[in-house]
Amino acid sequence: MTLEIQKSFENSPLWKLKVRLQYSGWLQYIIHAIWVLIMVMIAGAGWLIGYWPVLLFWMPLGIAAFLGIALVGNVLIVKYGWHPAEGIPASKTDMDAFDLMRDRHSCRSFQSQNLTSEHHAKLMEAVQFHSQQNQLLGQKPVRFEYICAPLTVWPVVGASQFLVAIAPHEYNRLSIIDVGRSLQKIVNHATKMGLATCWIGPGADQKSIIEHLGNRIDPIKDHVICVCAIGYESMFKPLFIRLMQKLQHRRLPLSQLFFSDPLFKIPLDTKSEPYSNYGRCYEVCQWSPSSYNSQTTRCVAVTDQIEDQDKPIRFDFFAATTSRYYAAVALGIWCANWETGCKALNKHGHFAILSPKERGFDGVSDLPRYDLSWVIEYA
Ligand SMILES: Cc1cc2nc3c(=O)[nH]c(=O)nc-3n(C[C@H](O)[C@H](O)[C@H](O)COP(=O)(O)O)c2cc1C
């Protein structure tokens, strides 16, 4: 029944109009225009009522005027590109691994210029390296196809270069985690080069991706998981995007992400020994990207007695939702940042999938769902 309602909703003319506006790049401005209209209507109603003229007339009218001017400016500057050419951002080679991972953010407005041939070559080197079988956790190959074309994506504007993440058609959770892990390593590399990135999953039009991939994709064997827009960030952004970026660039506190018990009740004390030895590894996981900023990954640290001392032996990573794709991608992204942080701190370890018995877990738990562990290697 609910599926029928959803189908009839998706076939309604209003929904079709929304999708057409979304993928033609006009929806951002229409949402903005609706706010102008609402303010004008409030001012109109205030004028008719005649009470509280400042609150009900002048204030909404002022906001409407401000938003209206911003809307015209946004359309001319961003949509039609009426602005001076922008420079190529400098690389960030002087930043350490942690600052780089914290510096990454989802860029939703790109310059119209393509990557320089040097940047393109360096990016493709990283793509090749991180898609190699010996760099993956699973046995199945995943790959990242480069497309230079304005794919239909939402709400990102100006993007014309993408990496399309492709996993085997048959569902394999570890391959989806591999997509997250490998692509995040490429994203971190791109950030260091001064490039801007934006993971795009639900906001990418699959039809347009398949069309542009042509014979580089086999619909029987391959499955497009998501894309990542790559390019130079533009300082010119629609107001709607600025607002969205501000609202989404926030995170749950560490106490809701890292735990010291298998029931996810006791927050991990990341500030005291022995866990403080992992420094900013927690923070870069906390700030890793996830679809709709849903932040679905959780971690449980496990300690054991080693040489009469309580020492951390591993960190178990879990997905907090049943989402088969985006939660697994987000977990892979965490893994990439965790691993990169550990490498920077010279903390050795490896990822492994442990059985409930190996984890000493005898309870039944659907969620959070265990995916894999970072097993610490002591010298
Ligand atoms: C798998 C995945 C899919 C995403 N899909 C979209 C998308 O379709 N459109 C979009 O604008 N952002 C998308 N994002 C970016 C998130 O919205 C973003 O990471 C989150 O809001 C946090 O913001 P930040 O990356 O700036 O910290 C996606 C991120 C991930 C990891």
The ligand as a Gaussian input file, in Angstrom:
#p B3LYP/6-31G(d) Opt

LIG

0 1
 C       27.534000       8.570000       0.502000
 C       27.270000      10.040000       0.548000
 C       26.285000      10.589000      -0.267000
 C       26.055000      11.971000      -0.261000
 N       25.103000      12.490000      -1.098000
 C       24.949000      13.828000      -1.186000
 C       24.045000      14.382000      -2.139000
 O       23.382000      13.677000      -2.877000
 N       23.971000      15.739000      -2.255000
 C       24.723000      16.561000      -1.445000
 O       24.660000      17.769000      -1.606000
 N       25.578000      16.053000      -0.507000
 C       25.700000      14.719000      -0.373000
 N       26.589000      14.188000       0.541000
 C       27.365000      15.078000       1.408000
 C       26.751000      15.158000       2.807000
 O       25.509000      15.799000       2.765000
 C       27.741000      15.879000       3.702000
 O       28.875000      15.093000       3.840000
 C       27.179000      16.154000       5.078000
 O       26.072000      17.007000       4.983000
 C       28.221000      16.803000       5.999000
 O       28.732000      17.971000       5.468000
 P       30.293000      18.155000       5.233000
 O       30.733000      17.058000       4.286000
 O       30.445000      19.521000       4.634000
 O       30.972000      18.020000       6.542000
 C       26.819000      12.812000       0.587000
 C       27.802000      12.250000       1.421000
 C       28.018000      10.892000       1.392000
 C       29.098000      10.326000       2.252000

